[in-house]
């Protein structure tokens, strides 16, 4: 990572658009500075901060970037920071249409709950939980 703040801002701005996990190796003494920068550019992602990886005293801090607090100033060595890929927005249809409900009722006479849930959730792009809950309601 570059040491100049303007160059760092440019680099982070370019990395913001990547939809991949991003790994940084950061000196422990500068971690709070970088956390503040990550909060500015990558607020919608999750973060993992690893200290002493593969050693007896390894330590991992996980969470959303927005919820990570500043770390203590007496850390030494190098930290590995992993930023997750961009959060995917889930725009699921939350209700089962009447035609799908009728289809589920018909299918449940021939197939298992598991098979029906799998098939309908893929075909109709519905969350499995909603389809499964509906199947259970029919069973009662």
C-alpha positions in Angstrom: 0.0 0.0 0.0 1.2 3.5 -0.8 2.2 5.8 2.0 0.8 9.0 0.5 -2.8 9.7 1.5 -3.9 11.0 -1.9 -2.5 8.0 -3.7 -4.1 5.7 -1.2 -7.5 7.3 -1.7 -7.1 6.8 -5.5 -6.1 3.2 -5.0 -9.0 2.5 -2.6 -11.4 4.2 -5.0 -10.3 1.9 -7.8 -10.6 -1.2 -5.6 -14.1 -0.2 -4.4 -15.6 -1.3 -7.7 -14.1 -4.8 -7.6 -16.5 -7.5 -6.6 -13.8 -9.8 -5.2 -12.3 -10.4 -1.8 -9.3 -8.1 -1.3 -6.3 -8.9 0.9 -4.0 -6.2 2.4 -0.9 -6.7 4.5 -0.7 -3.7 6.9 1.7 -2.7 9.6 0.0 -3.1 13.0 1.0 0.5 14.0 -1.1 1.9 11.1 -4.1 -0.3 11.3 -6.4 2.3 12.8 -5.6 4.7 10.0 -6.5 2.0 7.4 -9.7 1.0 9.2 -10.9 4.6 9.0 -10.1 4.6 5.2 -11.9 1.2 4.8 -14.9 2.6 6.5 -15.0 5.4 4.0 -14.7 3.2 0.9 -15.9 -0.3 1.8 -18.7 0.3 4.3 -20.9 -2.4 2.7 -18.4 -5.2 3.2 -17.3 -7.5 5.9 -13.7 -7.5 7.3 -11.3 -10.0 8.8 -8.2 -8.8 10.6 -5.7 -11.6 11.3 -2.8 -11.3 13.7 -0.1 -14.0 14.0 -1.7 -16.3 11.5 -0.6 -20.0 11.7 1.0 -19.4 15.1 0.0 -20.4 18.6 -1.2 -16.9 19.5 -3.2 -16.3 16.3 -6.0 -13.9 16.7 -8.9 -13.0 14.3 -11.3 -10.1 14.4 -14.3 -10.5 12.2 -17.3 -8.3 11.5 -18.8 -5.6 9.3 -16.5 -2.8 8.5 -19.0 -0.3 10.0 -18.9 -2.1 13.4 -15.2 -2.5 13.7 -13.7 -0.3 16.5 -10.2 1.0 16.6 -7.6 -1.5 17.8 -5.1 -0.9 20.6 -2.1 1.1 19.7 0.5 -1.4 21.2 0.1 -4.0 18.4 3.3 -5.1 16.7 4.2 -6.8 13.5 2.1 -7.1 10.3 -1.7 -7.7 10.1 -3.5 -9.5 7.3 -6.7 -7.7 6.4 -9.3 -9.4 4.2 -12.2 -7.4 2.8 -15.2 -9.5 1.6 -16.7 -9.2 -1.8 -19.5 -6.7 -2.2 -22.7 -7.6 -0.5 -25.2 -9.0 -2.8 -28.6 -7.4 -2.7 -31.3 -10.0 -2.3 -34.4 -8.9 -4.1 -36.5 -12.0 -3.5 -40.2 -12.1 -4.1 -41.5 -12.6 -0.6 -45.0 -14.0 -1.4 -46.1 -17.1 -3.1 -48.6 -16.4 -5.9 -51.8 -18.4 -6.0 -50.9 -20.3 -9.1 -47.7 -21.4 -7.4 -49.6 -22.5 -4.3 -51.9 -24.7 -6.4 -48.8 -26.2 -8.1 -47.2 -26.9 -4.8 -50.4 -28.6 -3.5 -50.4 -30.9 -6.6 -46.7 -31.7 -6.4 -46.9 -32.6 -2.7 -49.2 -35.5 -3.6 -46.5 -37.0 -5.7 -43.1 -35.8 -4.3 -41.4 -35.3 -1.0 -41.3 -31.9 0.7 -37.6 -31.6 0.1 -38.0 -32.2 -3.7 -41.0 -29.8 -4.0 -39.1 -27.0 -2.1 -36.0 -27.5 -4.2 -37.9 -27.4 -7.5 -40.3 -24.6 -6.7 -37.6 -22.3 -5.1 -35.4 -22.7 -8.2 -38.2 -22.4 -10.7 -40.0 -19.4 -9.1 -36.8 -17.7 -7.7 -38.2 -17.9 -4.1 -36.3 -18.4 -0.9 -36.5 -22.0 0.2 -37.6 -21.0 3.7 -40.8 -19.4 2.4 -41.7 -22.4 0.2 -40.8 -24.9 3.0 -43.0 -22.9 5.5 -45.9 -23.0 3.1 -45.5 -26.8 2.6 -45.5 -27.3 6.4 -48.6 -25.1 6.7 -50.3 -27.4 4.2 -49.3 -30.5 6.1 -51.0 -29.3 9.3 
